[in-house]
Amino acid sequence: MCLIAFAWKAHPRWRLLLLGNRDEAHARPAAPLAHWDEAPDVMAGRDLEAGGTWMGVSADGRAGVVTNVRDPGASKAGASRGFLVADYLRGTASADACAHALHVGSVDFRPFNLLLFDAGQAFYLGNHPHRRLQPVTPGVHGLSNADFNTPWPKTRALEERLQAWLQHDVSDDFEPLFTALADDARWPDDVLPDTGVGVALERELSAAFIRGERYGTRASTVIAVDHQGGGCIIERSFGPAGEPYGQRRLDFT
């Protein structure tokens, strides 16, 4: 997952609106959005190589999402970060308890940014270049492959489009959010971040939606959780060059 925007306690109907794109190699096997066989209350896609997930929600309205950290010099050792979201959704711990346990825990994960949400609280947790934990304040926030709320152009643009959606009475129409996630326009060189991967790759990765043959956006997902804990998760899947593979929606009450 490489691009996220969310609104936390900023809408009269939705406690959480979470939208994001997962960017990954197209050859990496994955299962689309579904109830998990061994944990039917979990609703998420699944990374079939490691077994975790990038973004999902549980039947009680808890949600989680993880991104990697773009740093070519970072260690590739450690446990798969997809387990962070999967274990949270399969469990019963609050966002507070889970975030603090991970913050002081001894298990090393590959570099990650993690967001956890429950009925009352939300937390950001990161582990690179050092561990950091902070509560999330109400409002609109964004996250990509840098630190929380780092104003990369595509992150800031997605936040702005979510903010515009919040200002209109369209609480059941998520199509504008998917349109925002589908934006494949690249940003000019003078506003690109320098993450050590070279300007050509920075250009390719600057779009919200990446249309690559070998690597690109694999899924666009919207999660909406109301103030009573019900809602829905909608996922659109894509193949090489952005070929659409279909949409799935799961509702929960």
VOGU-3710 file (C-alpha; in Angstrom, 3 decimals, decimal comma):
1> mcliafawka> 0,000/0,000/0,000  1,597/3,227/-1,098  -0,967/6,005/-0,849  -3,574/6,704/1,822  -5,884/9,524/2,835  -8,439/9,348/5,611  -10,927/11,423/7,538  -11,111/10,600/11,255  -14,143/11,889/13,192  -14,648/14,619/10,590
11> hprwrllllg> -18,017/13,664/9,041  -21,527/13,602/10,546  -22,203/10,069/9,316  -18,802/8,406/8,972  -16,471/8,035/11,941  -13,776/6,863/9,528  -13,359/7,276/5,796  -10,189/5,491/4,686  -9,089/5,303/1,064  -5,911/3,982/-0,443
21> nrdeaharpa> -4,015/2,413/-3,324  -1,869/-0,651/-2,939  1,126/-0,590/-5,286  2,984/-3,862/-5,733  4,692/-6,094/-8,296  2,014/-7,667/-10,469  3,704/-11,048/-10,181  3,230/-11,156/-6,394  0,205/-13,388/-5,712  -2,738/-11,873/-3,877
31> aplahwdeap> -6,359/-12,717/-3,115  -9,071/-10,076/-3,555  -11,299/-8,653/-0,820  -13,184/-11,377/1,063  -14,125/-12,674/4,489  -11,158/-14,780/5,612  -11,910/-18,490/6,023  -10,144/-18,832/9,387  -11,372/-15,431/10,636  -14,755/-14,606/9,045
41> dvmagrdlea> -14,996/-11,260/10,837  -11,949/-10,020/8,902  -12,710/-8,327/5,571  -9,603/-7,669/3,506  -7,557/-8,668/0,517  -4,650/-10,969/1,197  -0,991/-11,198/0,231  -0,617/-14,864/-0,681  3,176/-14,764/-0,558  3,498/-13,835/3,127
51> ggtwmgvsad> -0,090/-14,243/4,347  -0,833/-10,764/5,687  -2,817/-7,839/4,330  -2,274/-4,201/3,469  -5,676/-2,783/4,450  -8,850/-4,141/5,982  -11,652/-3,894/8,498  -13,265/-6,206/11,040  -16,949/-6,748/11,663  -16,765/-4,616/14,824
61> gragvvtnvr> -15,549/-1,587/12,842  -11,834/-1,755/13,704  -9,639/-0,953/10,727  -5,959/-0,966/9,861  -3,622/-0,116/7,001  0,134/-0,377/6,486  2,656/1,042/4,017  6,319/0,391/3,486  8,968/3,113/3,869  10,795/4,114/0,693
71> dpgaskagas> 14,466/3,988/1,606  16,859/2,014/-0,644  19,349/1,816/2,240  16,931/0,297/4,745  17,367/-3,291/5,866  15,159/-5,863/4,155  15,336/-8,130/7,213  12,439/-8,609/9,589  8,927/-10,000/9,634  6,422/-9,138/6,906
81> rgflvadylr> 4,639/-5,891/7,774  1,354/-7,309/6,438  1,044/-9,297/9,662  0,653/-6,035/11,585  -2,781/-5,377/10,083  -3,796/-9,036/9,887  -3,020/-9,756/13,544  -4,826/-6,611/14,697  -7,988/-7,437/12,740  -7,974/-11,086/13,842
91> gtasadacah> -7,606/-10,091/17,496  -9,728/-8,179/19,977  -7,220/-5,627/21,309  -8,003/-1,939/21,085  -6,020/0,324/18,787  -4,397/1,833/21,879  -3,356/-1,502/23,366  -2,095/-2,914/20,070  -0,134/0,214/19,124  1,569/0,475/22,502
101> alhvgsvdfr> 2,390/-3,253/22,568  4,033/-2,975/19,150  5,870/0,180/20,169  7,655/-1,581/23,028  7,682/-5,064/21,497  10,722/-7,084/20,549  9,615/-8,336/17,113  11,427/-6,627/14,240  9,383/-5,854/11,140  10,495/-4,535/7,792
111> pfnlllfdag> 10,254/-0,697/7,654  6,606/0,298/7,992  4,006/2,972/8,651  0,925/1,622/10,445  -2,474/3,144/11,181  -4,914/1,470/13,586  -8,512/2,544/14,254  -11,210/1,394/16,649  -14,456/2,840/18,010  -12,826/5,593/20,002
121> qafylgnhph> -9,175/6,103/19,071  -6,687/6,009/16,221  -2,904/5,666/16,288  0,033/6,007/13,940  3,073/3,807/14,517  6,308/3,769/12,526  9,597/1,914/12,944  11,999/3,586/10,488  14,390/5,283/10,926  13,350/4,868/14,578
131> rrlqpvtpgv> 10,212/3,787/16,450  7,588/6,460/16,954  3,990/6,385/18,150  1,366/9,106/18,176  -2,412/9,394/18,519  -4,295/10,626/15,464  -6,266/13,830/15,877  -9,696/14,347/14,250  -9,487/15,664/10,711  -8,114/14,727/7,294
141> hglsnadfnt> -4,667/13,121/7,095  -2,466/11,479/4,480  0,269/8,869/4,330  2,453/7,401/1,621  5,921/5,879/1,920  7,380/8,574/4,167  6,527/9,768/7,664  2,927/10,451/8,719  1,495/13,606/7,078  4,630/14,181/4,960
151> pwpktralee> 3,337/16,527/2,218  4,308/14,604/-0,894  2,371/16,066/-3,861  0,192/13,010/-4,482  -0,554/12,662/-0,771  -1,532/16,290/-0,401  -3,692/16,129/-3,563  -5,584/13,075/-2,303  -6,182/14,759/1,057  -7,590/17,806/-0,742
161> rlqawlqhdv> -9,951/15,704/-2,822  -11,158/13,871/0,252  -11,694/17,209/2,001  -13,756/18,397/-0,963  -15,855/15,216/-0,788  -16,520/15,824/2,907  -17,877/19,272/2,152  -20,659/17,918/-0,069  -23,705/15,936/0,990  -22,682/12,757/-0,853
171> sddfeplfta> -22,222/10,383/2,062  -23,305/7,324/0,027  -21,534/8,183/-3,223  -17,947/6,932/-3,091  -17,322/7,277/-6,821  -15,512/10,645/-6,471  -13,099/8,980/-4,030  -12,331/6,203/-6,530  -11,870/8,861/-9,211  -9,285/10,540/-6,990
181> laddarwpdd> -7,493/7,221/-6,450  -7,471/6,605/-10,223  -5,544/9,806/-11,022  -2,514/8,719/-13,059  -1,087/12,199/-13,692  2,585/12,558/-12,753  3,980/15,553/-10,917  6,747/17,849/-12,279  10,314/17,182/-11,252  10,668/20,336/-9,160
191> vlpdtgvgva> 8,104/19,134/-6,578  9,152/15,484/-6,380  10,650/14,093/-3,171  14,192/12,739/-3,209  14,055/9,300/-1,610  17,239/7,938/-3,172  15,658/5,936/-6,024  16,558/8,310/-8,867  14,473/10,901/-10,667  13,076/8,524/-13,315
201> lerelsaafi> 11,553/6,253/-10,684  10,447/9,226/-8,579  8,463/10,416/-11,622  6,836/7,020/-12,116  5,900/6,744/-8,455  4,595/10,313/-8,210  1,163/9,419/-9,599  -1,645/8,362/-7,301  -2,398/5,475/-9,687  0,618/3,748/-11,233
211> rgerygtras> 0,047/2,045/-14,606  3,090/-0,200/-14,871  3,479/-3,488/-16,709  5,533/-5,149/-13,967  4,777/-2,910/-10,985  1,787/-0,705/-10,347  -1,462/-0,141/-8,512  -3,012/-3,512/-7,727  -6,017/-2,381/-5,654  -7,961/0,765/-4,797
221> tviavdhqgg> -9,936/0,487/-1,570  -12,460/2,608/0,319  -13,500/1,822/3,893  -16,405/3,705/5,500  -17,263/3,116/9,170  -20,177/4,980/10,738  -20,428/6,195/14,332  -22,267/3,018/15,357  -19,547/0,738/13,926  -21,311/-0,354/10,734
231> gciiersfgp> -20,280/0,390/7,200  -18,670/-1,096/4,131  -15,391/-1,880/2,399  -15,134/-1,632/-1,385  -12,145/-2,813/-3,409  -11,339/-2,450/-7,101  -8,585/-4,717/-8,415  -6,219/-4,084/-11,316  -3,679/-5,920/-13,425  -0,702/-4,779/-15,524
241> agepygqrrl> -1,091/-1,332/-17,115  -4,091/-0,689/-14,881  -6,381/-3,263/-16,500  -9,517/-3,460/-14,302  -10,182/-6,857/-12,750  -13,480/-6,021/-11,058  -14,978/-4,685/-7,849  -16,017/-6,317/-4,592  -18,041/-4,809/-1,742  -18,704/-6,164/1,736
251> dft> -21,099/-4,533/4,213  -21,115/-4,915/7,986  -23,450/-3,725/10,735
//
